[in-house]
Amino acid sequence: MSWGKAFIELNKLDHDRNSFDCGEDELNTFIKTQAAKHMQAGISRTMVLPSAQPLLNKKHAICAFYSVAPSSISREALPANLAKKLPKYPVPVFLLAQLAVHKEFHGSGLGKVSLVRALKYLWDVNHHMRAYAIVVDCLTDSAQSFYSKYGFEVLCEHNGRTRMFMPMKTVAQLFENN
Ligand SMILES: CC(C)(COP(=O)(O)OP(=O)(O)OC[C@H]1O[C@@H](n2cnc3c(N)ncnc32)[C@H](O)[C@@H]1OP(=O)(O)O)[C@@H](O)C(=O)NCCC(=O)NCCS
């Protein structure tokens, strides 16, 4: 199996959700049973990277996916040097709610590709509707070390997970003039 060129919106008719396996049950369940419902409900959008070739059932396998949603954080959760520059009400952020790679591709660079594409997607949204930062809630220590590698910093504990963030000003450095 090889991955296609572009991330596109999840489509139940075209994308084979059942064959997706990233090794984490919670993320597997999310793509199989919740991602499409959440899009229909208007609370998040899931983008998938389909396989280049269809499966025998004529659907494309999902090689990787990410889900994004608008959110907000408490100003007090931010480091004091950042918080002092912001007004005293909730701070708008983009939530990178899920990101996962099919285990067949682990270690082949697709996690990095997926993260960069997700950041670029949110950077483009930021041109129309501003957010202060991108936040991620890490399911495991391994996820935390993956995001740390790319510059995300620990923000707080949130629902038993470590919440990390990257200011949009840092994201800008990745894509401005590139
Ligand atoms: C985390 C995940 C997305 C990484 O995907 P991947 O395709 O294996 O990662 P890549 O091959 O693109 O690795 C890119 C770089 O990150 C590093 N890396 C990968 N996983 C890492 C981890 N868990 N911790 C630290 N570094 C990691 C690689 O060593 C590589 O570094 P290099 O460029 O210096 O060689 C993938 O393992 C996954 O889907 N896991 C299950 C779901 C999950 O935990 N998602 C996180 C969101 S909650």
The ligand as an ORCA input file, in Angstrom:
! r2SCAN-3c Opt
* xyz 0 1
  C       2.747      9.291     16.733
  C       2.654      8.895     15.250
  C       1.669      9.825     14.560
  C       4.045      9.031     14.602
  O       3.929      8.667     13.238
  P       5.175      8.056     12.435
  O       4.781      7.986     10.999
  O       5.638      6.793     13.068
  O       6.286      9.175     12.644
  P       7.431      9.598     11.616
  O       7.992      8.383     10.946
  O       6.913     10.678     10.721
  O       8.512     10.225     12.549
  C       8.944     11.550     12.395
  C       9.966     11.819     13.464
  O       9.331     11.719     14.738
  C       9.987     10.738     15.521
  N       8.961     10.046     16.275
  C       7.988      9.238     15.792
  N       7.221      8.794     16.804
  C       7.749      9.350     17.918
  C       7.410      9.262     19.276
  N       6.388      8.563     19.705
  N       8.178      9.954     20.165
  C       9.229     10.700     19.759
  N       9.597     10.823     18.473
  C       8.851     10.145     17.573
  C      10.712      9.825     14.535
  O      11.821      9.211     15.130
  C      11.105     10.807     13.474
  O      12.276     11.506     13.853
  P      13.446     11.833     12.789
  O      12.785     12.689     11.711
  O      14.447     12.590     13.600
  O      13.895     10.516     12.287
  C       2.227      7.404     15.078
  O       3.113      6.596     15.812
  C       0.812      7.114     15.528
  O      -0.137      7.235     14.745
  N       0.648      6.666     16.793
  C      -0.650      6.291     17.311
  C      -1.586      7.473     17.461
  C      -1.038      8.577     18.349
  O      -0.435      8.333     19.365
  N      -1.288      9.839     17.900
  C      -0.834     11.026     18.595
  C      -1.972     11.958     18.841
  S      -2.851     11.643     20.352
*
